[in-house]
Amino acid sequence: MDFPRRTFLHLAAGAAAFPSLPRLVLAQDSYPSRPIRLIVGFTPGSASDIAARLFAKGAPIGQQIVIENKPGAGSSIAAQYVARSPNDGYTLLLLALSTLTNEIVQPGLGLDIAKDFTPIARLASGPYVLVINHDSKVNSVSDLIALAKAKPGQVLYGSVGAGSLPQLCAEMFAQRAGIKLTHVPYPGSPQVITDVMAGRITMAFENAIAVIGQVAAGKIKPLATTASKRPGVLPDVPTMAEAGMPDFDVNLWFGLLAPAGTPRPVIDKLAAAAHTAMHLPDTVNTLHKQGFEPFDLGPDAFAPFIRSEITRWSQVVRAAGLKT
């Protein structure tokens, strides 16, 4: 029986395609077969970098995970780089909440975290701490609100720059409390903390690792932490909810992303490795000393969490008029 030429070509093309399916499955089953690059948009020694290195050190993935620091533009340079990389699981992004808020404040960057990436896992999270000068007569969040209401616009707060998460934290505080604060931008957290200690600014929201030393030394006064429960490093400091501001639950968090379209078997292997790495005793001990808690979200939970964070901080940015 003779086949028409067109039918024969269709059958031949179909037969040729089938061998590629086992190869694809085999490639995913053997992943990873070479080192994995984890791109961090912040400098070595930053909280993001520490989280990345803890994951890289402990991940039982069978290959080396190489950390590459590409700081700049609020970590957007790193995010853009990974978004354009092949979606084969060999180039990953260390996502920080500040990367997300930077995208919200500066939509012209051309990033869409929810569309350009596939979530893998949230590695760690921890609170910010509301701190003031140690010698201030303000001793509680309610005292601070009363001061700001008595002196509208005269209460100064510092942050690491316009659109940064510490600024958004302060703006959300002002919105919830019905007060007006004045922002003073700084190049980094050390300068913010120095001016809080000197009394040149009234307050700041800073991550726990940046302030626990000064708190212990009696150089600055913590009024509240921003997560839903007290961190182990500051057990005597109330949460914002305990201090009279319900639903004020803010965590500085870090997670893993892969370029959009990365195969699910690869994502699952990375998520399992993250869960193991971030729960190793040495890792947990290191995180707790810095006020952080280990891995708690896998890919299915991390994706809606990212969307909820985009919605929440977009509302804060709009209310504060911060979008560029």
C-alpha positions, 0 to 999 in steps of 0.5 A: 500500500502506497502512502501519499507523500504528505502523510509519509512526511507527517508520520516521519516527523512524528516518529522523529519527535518521540526520541526527544521525549525520553531525552527531556525526561532523562535531562530532568531526572539527572538534574543537576549535572553541572554547578548551579549559579545563584545570583544575589542582587546585594553585596557580600555580607548582606542579609540576602547574601548570608541566606543565599550562602546558607542555602548553598552550603547545605543543599543536598543537590549533588552539585556546587551552588556558586554565589554570584553577587550582582548588586545595583538598582535595588537588586533589579540588575540581578533580577533582570539578568536571571529573568533573561537566563535559560529556564533550565534550573542552572541560574537562580535568583535570591529574591528579597522582599526589597526586590519586590518593593523596588519593582512596585516603586519603579515600574519602569524597570521592566520587571514583573516578578510574578510573571518573569519567574517561577517560585521555588521556596521562601528560605527565611524570614524575620522582623524589622525592629522599630528603634529610637534614641536610647535617651528619648522619653518615648518608651512605647509605640503609643508614646511615639504616636502621641509625639508625632500627633503633637508635632506633625512632620517633625518626627524624622525617620531614617531609611536606606533610601526612597522606596526601600522596605524600611521606608515603606514600613515607616509609611505603613506605620504612619498610615495606620497611626494617622500621623505625618512623618518626615523621611531622611534617606541614607546610603546604608543602615550603619548611617541610619543607626548612627544618627538614631543613636546621636538623636539626629533622627527620631526613629527607624525600622531596621532588621534585627541583625543590624540593631541587636548589638546596639540594643544589647549595649544600651545605645538604642531603644527598641519599641516593637518588632514587626512580625506576628511573634517575638524573635528569640533574639529580642524576647522582651520586645513586644510585637507591633500588634502587642503594642497596639497596632493590630495586623501590622505583620511585616517580615524581611524575607528571602526566597529562591526563584527560577526563570519562568517556565523552568520544569516542575521536576527541577523546581521540586528538587530545588525546593526539597534541597532548600527545605533540608538546607535551611533546617540543618542545626547549624543553619537554624542556629545561625538564622536564630542569632540574626532574628530569622526563622528558616524555610516555611513555604514551598513552590505552591505556597510561595507563589500566592504569597508573592502575589499577596505581598505585591498587592499589600505593598502596592497599596502602601506605595499608592497611599504614600505617593511614592511611585516614580 
